[in-house]
């Protein structure tokens, strides 16, 4: 139940302690109901006392392919790892990246 009147994304973000970006995605994908009605607009004004329901999506598990690549470790301790990353090796996966990544 909403404890204050505010934007839907702000209310859920505060109550769930998650980013507004995460809430916005849930709202736009139709996973949030206010007083039984599907709301697809994150800026929707929630009235005091409104009932908010939401469905938590199951995490998508991606499969990762092991690649045989030699990466030189320059320094390693309990808190830090320094490597010599090969040129052209992308660090983080992204929807636009099709080749293997470091992480």
Secondary structure, DSSP 8 states (H G I E B T S, - for coil): --SS-EEHHHHHHHHHT--HHHHHHHHHTT-EEETTEE---TT-EE-TT--EEE-----------------EEEEE-SS-EEEE--TT-BSS--TT--S-B--
